[in-house]
Amino acid sequence: MTHFVKDLGVNIIGGCCGTNAEHIKRLSQISEKFPPAKRKWEYIPSVSSLFLLPFADYSCSVLIGERCNANGSKQFRKLLETEDYDAMVNMAKEQTKEVRIYSICP
């Protein structure tokens, strides 16, 4: 993370599923060493994981699925290990259906 903060100018660092207190403590120590990066260009505030999602004034909720993640889902990890691609695609489709049900988008 030091490389991302010091060399690439990342201003926010954190953890994900399974992050423990020691990890967060170390991230905090890294962030204390470097001031926030000064931006010399126009940039679009965003968050990213596999994909980049710019912050925007959305007129609906934005829901991010986590079931198709080998780190966060034992079921998905087993499907990945057994190369059961059809089941992985079905799992993604099911999650997409749920997002449509709970989304408040018009």
VEXSE-854865 format. One line per 2 residues: number of its first residue (from 0); for each residue x, y, z of N, C-alpha, C, CB. Coordinates in Angstrom, 3 decimals. Atoms other than C-alpha are relative to their C-alpha. Glycine has a CB too. Layout:
N
NUM> X/Y/Z/X/Y/Z/X/Y/Z/X/Y/Z; ... .
This chain:
106
0> 0.817/-1.198/0.000/0.000/0.000/0.000/0.858/1.258/0.000/-0.928/0.000/1.198; -0.876/-1.169/-0.003/2.937/2.329/0.575/0.237/0.495/-1.421/1.339/-0.330/0.678 .
2> -0.219/-0.373/1.406/3.628/2.284/-3.173/-1.204/0.762/-0.550/0.270/-1.257/-0.859; 1.206/-0.651/0.511/0.023/3.226/-3.953/-0.141/1.414/0.564/-1.244/-0.833/0.345 .
4> 0.164/-1.305/-0.647/-0.012/6.098/-1.447/1.135/0.951/-0.381/-0.060/-0.164/1.528; -1.168/-0.851/0.218/3.531/7.437/-1.907/0.233/0.305/-1.478/1.233/-0.657/0.584 .
6> -0.389/-0.168/1.403/4.152/6.881/-5.603/-1.152/0.300/-0.945/0.691/-1.224/-0.467; 1.121/-0.146/0.924/0.699/6.825/-7.159/-1.040/1.018/0.468/-0.661/-1.334/-0.200 .
8> 0.882/-1.049/-0.467/-1.083/9.396/-5.005/-1.366/-0.447/0.477/-0.176/0.964/-1.059; 1.281/0.475/-0.528/-3.865/7.213/-3.642/-0.237/0.661/1.357/-0.019/-1.568/0.124 .
10> 0.300/-0.722/-1.236/-5.586/9.157/-0.868/-0.853/-0.790/0.989/-0.694/1.277/-0.328; 0.832/0.803/-0.898/-7.903/6.508/0.576/0.399/-1.462/-0.163/-1.532/0.205/-0.297 .
12> -0.326/1.424/0.023/-6.837/2.966/1.483/-0.830/-0.684/1.065/1.526/-0.248/0.230; 0.829/0.714/-0.969/-8.758/0.289/3.327/0.070/-1.485/-0.205/-1.434/0.457/-0.085 .
14> 0.036/1.446/0.078/-9.693/-3.335/3.567/-1.312/-0.489/-0.571/0.229/-0.606/1.360; 1.200/0.629/0.547/-12.344/-5.760/2.420/-0.398/-1.130/0.933/0.236/-0.526/-1.459 .
16> 0.456/1.138/-0.792/-13.942/-8.975/3.624/1.179/-0.673/0.693/-0.748/-1.012/-0.887; -1.044/0.706/-0.732/-11.826/-10.583/6.324/1.121/0.884/0.502/0.569/-1.051/-0.856 .
18> -1.045/-0.902/-0.495/-9.705/-7.488/7.071/-0.060/0.040/1.517/-0.160/1.431/-0.596; -0.003/0.002/-1.467/-8.594/-7.582/10.677/0.551/1.317/0.548/0.829/-1.182/0.534 .
20> -0.403/-1.245/-0.658/-7.702/-4.864/13.181/1.479/0.310/-0.230/-0.286/-0.081/1.499; -1.431/-0.214/0.223/-3.944/-5.341/12.715/0.252/0.580/-1.394/0.776/-1.321/0.174 .
22> -0.141/-0.508/1.364/-4.265/-4.751/8.965/-0.395/1.479/-0.063/-0.862/-0.830/-0.980; 0.465/-1.383/0.001/-6.244/-1.548/9.497/0.986/0.894/0.756/-1.408/0.099/0.628 .
24> -0.987/-0.771/-0.763/-3.708/-0.389/12.102/1.211/0.313/-0.877/0.440/-0.774/1.272; -1.155/-0.221/0.886/-0.870/-0.842/9.584/-0.335/0.985/-1.115/0.472/-1.329/-0.607 .
26> 0.417/-0.969/1.016/-2.820/1.017/6.908/-0.022/1.411/0.567/-1.381/-0.364/-0.555; 0.043/-1.298/-0.658/-3.361/3.854/9.360/1.411/0.564/0.164/-0.695/-0.114/1.365 .
28> -1.387/-0.442/-0.159/0.388/3.993/10.049/0.582/0.472/-1.335/0.859/-1.136/0.580; -0.470/-0.413/1.326/1.117/4.186/6.310/-0.583/1.362/-0.354/-0.386/-1.050/-1.076 .
30> 0.649/-1.252/0.401/-1.417/6.970/5.767/0.506/1.186/0.812/-1.512/-0.120/0.150; -0.521/-1.094/-0.820/0.071/9.013/8.624/1.351/0.498/-0.507/0.128/-0.449/1.450 .
32> -1.333/-0.370/0.485/3.489/9.063/6.894/-0.038/0.966/-1.182/0.759/-1.241/-0.395; 0.044/-0.760/1.236/2.303/10.789/3.727/-1.206/0.939/-0.009/-0.046/-0.944/-1.207 .
34> 1.148/-0.917/0.106/0.156/13.909/3.267/-0.835/-0.370/-1.222/0.476/1.488/-0.092; 0.812/0.271/1.200/-2.747/13.698/0.815/0.685/0.558/-1.246/-1.419/0.613/0.147 .
36> -0.638/-0.405/1.247/-1.522/13.921/-2.758/-0.635/1.275/-0.543/-0.091/-1.122/-1.038; 0.475/-1.198/0.680/-1.793/17.281/-4.477/-0.300/-0.382/-1.438/1.047/1.167/0.076 .
38> 0.405/0.349/1.359/-3.657/16.901/-7.765/0.367/1.126/-0.954/-1.515/-0.291/-0.064; -0.398/-0.981/1.008/-2.182/18.674/-10.792/-0.875/-0.098/-1.237/1.463/-0.191/-0.380 .
40> 0.865/0.209/1.140/-4.862/17.489/-13.153/-1.424/-0.136/0.501/0.430/-1.243/-0.813; 1.391/0.215/-0.372/-8.604/17.278/-13.186/-0.236/-1.499/0.075/-0.978/0.679/-1.016 .
42> 0.269/1.423/-0.140/-9.690/13.919/-11.919/-1.448/-0.208/0.413/0.957/-0.642/1.025; 1.366/0.361/-0.352/-12.964/12.150/-11.348/0.065/-0.878/1.244/-0.729/-0.735/-1.185 .
44> 0.005/0.854/-1.191/-13.399/10.889/-7.762/-0.737/-1.303/-0.288/-0.652/0.731/1.195; 0.550/1.314/0.343/-14.060/7.158/-8.046/0.367/-1.010/1.064/0.506/-0.467/-1.375 .
46> -0.385/1.173/-0.781/-13.963/3.847/-6.254/0.275/-1.112/-0.994/-1.115/-0.413/1.044; -0.257/1.074/0.942/-12.601/0.709/-7.790/0.289/-1.286/0.726/1.149/0.354/-0.915 .
48> -0.360/1.344/-0.403/-12.219/-2.989/-7.346/0.492/-0.621/-1.294/-1.223/-0.816/0.673; -0.334/0.472/1.332/-12.209/-4.886/-10.618/-0.362/1.066/-1.029/-0.725/-1.326/-0.309 .
50> 0.472/-1.037/0.904/-14.098/-2.024/-12.266/0.089/1.352/0.691/-1.445/-0.285/-0.462; -0.025/-1.360/-0.518/-13.905/1.750/-11.844/-1.412/0.557/-0.018/0.961/0.897/-0.822 .
52> 1.329/-0.590/-0.084/-17.099/3.449/-10.661/0.142/1.441/0.472/-0.924/-0.817/0.956; -0.104/-1.412/-0.408/-17.015/7.264/-10.702/-1.124/0.370/0.969/-0.043/0.927/-1.241 .
54> 1.041/-0.537/-0.857/-18.847/9.015/-7.893/-0.839/0.937/-0.856/0.598/0.736/1.257; 0.884/-0.853/0.778/-21.842/10.748/-9.388/-1.280/0.222/0.788/-0.303/-0.622/-1.391 .
56> 1.290/-0.248/-0.613/-25.226/12.095/-8.481/-0.995/-0.972/-0.622/-0.452/1.488/-0.190; 0.885/1.020/0.547/-27.114/8.893/-9.136/-1.426/0.266/0.463/0.459/-1.416/0.425 .
58> 1.392/-0.191/-0.367/-30.871/9.098/-9.198/-0.596/-1.285/0.570/-0.807/0.468/-1.208; 0.457/1.259/-0.595/-31.079/5.580/-7.795/1.137/-0.590/0.821/-0.476/-1.008/-1.098 .
60> -1.037/0.651/-0.785/-29.189/3.251/-5.518/0.959/-0.736/-0.928/-0.617/-0.972/1.030; -0.992/0.782/0.726/-26.007/1.589/-6.728/0.319/-1.197/0.878/1.298/0.846/-0.342 .
62> -0.213/1.220/-0.767/-25.743/-2.007/-5.574/1.154/-0.778/-0.603/-1.280/-0.863/0.037; -1.172/0.724/0.460/-22.491/-3.915/-5.796/-0.084/-1.414/0.546/1.320/0.704/0.445 .
64> 0.131/1.389/-0.406/-22.673/-7.710/-5.735/1.304/-0.583/0.495/-0.518/-0.820/-1.135; -1.190/0.629/-0.562/-20.264/-9.785/-3.688/-0.029/-1.520/-0.080/0.165/0.420/1.428 .
66> 0.063/1.456/-0.014/-21.425/-13.345/-4.255/0.971/-0.655/-0.974/-1.392/-0.445/-0.313; -0.910/0.556/1.007/-19.239/-13.885/-7.336/1.415/0.451/0.312/-0.412/0.437/-1.438 .
68> -1.294/-0.420/-0.514/-16.074/-13.381/-5.335/0.592/-1.193/0.735/-0.124/1.260/0.940; -0.599/1.204/-0.591/-13.775/-16.298/-4.512/0.490/0.234/1.428/1.158/-0.479/-0.861 .
70> -0.438/-0.276/-1.366/-12.571/-14.550/-1.349/-1.164/0.086/0.974/0.789/1.284/0.039; 1.120/-0.227/-0.898/-16.002/-13.795/0.042/-1.079/-1.071/-0.021/-0.611/1.287/-0.321 .
72> 1.043/1.013/0.131/-18.056/-16.794/-1.084/0.620/-1.385/-0.147/-0.908/0.310/-1.203; -0.514/1.377/0.072/-17.162/-20.410/-0.294/-0.620/-0.753/-1.171/-0.280/-0.752/1.314 .
74> 0.684/0.680/1.098/-19.749/-21.603/-2.787/0.620/0.375/-1.342/-1.495/0.343/0.005; -0.590/-0.437/1.262/-18.285/-19.497/-5.604/1.422/-0.546/-0.142/0.003/1.541/-0.090 .
76> -1.369/0.532/0.032/-14.733/-20.592/-4.691/0.004/-1.473/-0.410/0.676/0.168/1.379; 0.085/1.418/0.372/-15.761/-24.269/-4.930/-0.337/-0.158/-1.476/-1.052/-0.719/0.856 .
78> 0.357/0.054/1.423/-17.363/-23.652/-8.321/1.199/0.365/-0.871/-1.180/0.948/-0.297; -1.189/-0.419/0.738/-14.208/-21.900/-9.488/1.053/-1.110/-0.004/0.584/1.289/0.609 .
80> -0.985/1.088/-0.101/-11.969/-24.728/-8.233/-0.366/-1.183/-0.884/0.127/-0.466/1.447; 0.445/1.135/0.826/-14.080/-27.311/-10.068/-0.285/0.412/-1.442/-1.252/-0.631/0.606 .
82> 0.209/-0.540/1.336/-14.288/-25.080/-13.158/-1.432/-0.187/-0.498/0.957/-0.647/-0.963; 1.419/0.122/0.340/-18.087/-25.224/-13.080/-0.513/1.378/-0.447/-0.833/-0.546/1.226 .
84> 0.305/-1.340/0.514/-18.546/-22.143/-15.264/-1.498/0.241/-0.157/0.687/0.210/-1.335; 1.447/-0.168/0.137/-22.226/-22.751/-15.945/-0.631/0.378/1.339/-0.642/-1.289/-0.545 .
86> 0.544/-0.304/-1.330/-22.974/-22.727/-12.210/0.410/1.397/0.449/0.472/-1.042/1.028; -0.436/-1.352/-0.363/-20.894/-19.558/-11.743/-0.840/1.051/-0.731/1.499/0.192/-0.328 .
88> 0.828/-0.931/0.764/-22.833/-17.815/-14.514/-1.408/0.039/0.579/-0.040/-0.399/-1.494; 1.339/0.040/-0.606/-26.125/-18.968/-12.978/-0.032/0.750/1.331/-0.448/-1.456/0.209 .
90> -0.081/-0.703/-1.273/-25.005/-17.646/-9.604/-0.024/1.514/-0.241/1.280/-0.413/0.772; -0.019/-1.424/0.345/-24.287/-14.246/-11.187/-1.385/0.460/-0.470/1.056/0.277/-1.094 .
92> 1.336/-0.355/0.485/-27.661/-14.257/-12.946/-0.987/0.117/1.156/-0.499/-1.042/-1.015; 0.889/-0.060/-1.167/-29.454/-14.991/-9.681/0.238/1.278/0.795/0.208/-1.230/0.902 .
94> -0.301/-1.219/-0.738/-27.663/-12.141/-7.978/-0.525/1.219/-0.747/1.510/0.129/0.235; 0.517/-1.103/0.805/-28.595/-9.824/-10.851/-1.507/0.135/0.184/0.339/-0.209/-1.486 .
96> 1.452/-0.049/-0.220/-32.254/-10.760/-10.394/-0.313/0.660/1.342/-0.608/-1.423/-0.051; 0.236/-0.577/-1.320/-32.041/-9.861/-6.698/0.262/1.500/-0.004/0.880/-0.685/1.047 .
98> -0.313/-1.442/0.064/-30.441/-6.495/-7.485/-1.161/0.738/-0.638/1.314/0.260/-0.803; 1.133/-0.654/0.640/-33.335/-5.675/-9.803/-1.190/0.098/0.955/-0.401/-0.755/-1.268 .
100> 1.128/-0.010/-0.951/-35.821/-6.570/-7.071/0.173/1.121/1.014/-0.118/-1.362/0.729; -0.221/-0.939/-1.092/-34.212/-4.346/-4.437/0.426/1.390/-0.450/1.026/-0.547/0.917 .
102> -0.435/-1.301/0.487/-33.043/-1.484/-6.651/-1.169/0.982/0.063/0.553/-0.108/-1.445; 1.049/-1.018/-0.018/-34.953/1.783/-6.245/0.088/0.879/-1.250/0.108/0.865/1.275 .
104> -0.094/-0.760/1.251/-34.043/2.938/-9.761/-1.371/0.044/-0.667/1.057/-0.627/-0.959; 1.296/-0.098/0.679/-37.032/4.205/-11.759/-0.070/-0.937/-1.203/-0.258/1.442/-0.447 .
